Amino acid sequence: MSLTFEHTTLGQRVLFGTGLVAEHLAAEVARLGAQRVMVISSASEASTADEVTRQIGVTVHHHDVAPHVPIDKANSARSIALHH
């Protein structure tokens, strides 16, 4: 029995460095030319998300998340993104 398959992985960019998350995030937003940034985090991590995104112009922060992304949460986030 032979095994044949094709696996395609989308390109990704990994930035690593202790204490550099805010700097790396700001650089990536600039590199991408992002005009409207939506930050999604849990409510328990909202203050951390706010802190590391302080250097960039965040259009909307969304903290209403749940494990495994229930469809109603995904639809809510999509609607919020659409209207901001």
C-alpha angles and dihedrals in degrees: 000000000000127000119221127174145141123226122191121189123194115239115267138184122214121196118188133183135125111258094002102104095108092046093046092047093050090049092050093048089051093045091052093044089231113185101180116035122190116194117202120194140142118271089247090057096041095108091050091048091049091049097050093045096048091103094057132063103253113195095195138000114211118194102164099105136139136190116278091014106260111221093247091056091048092049091048092051091047091051092049091050091049093053097047 
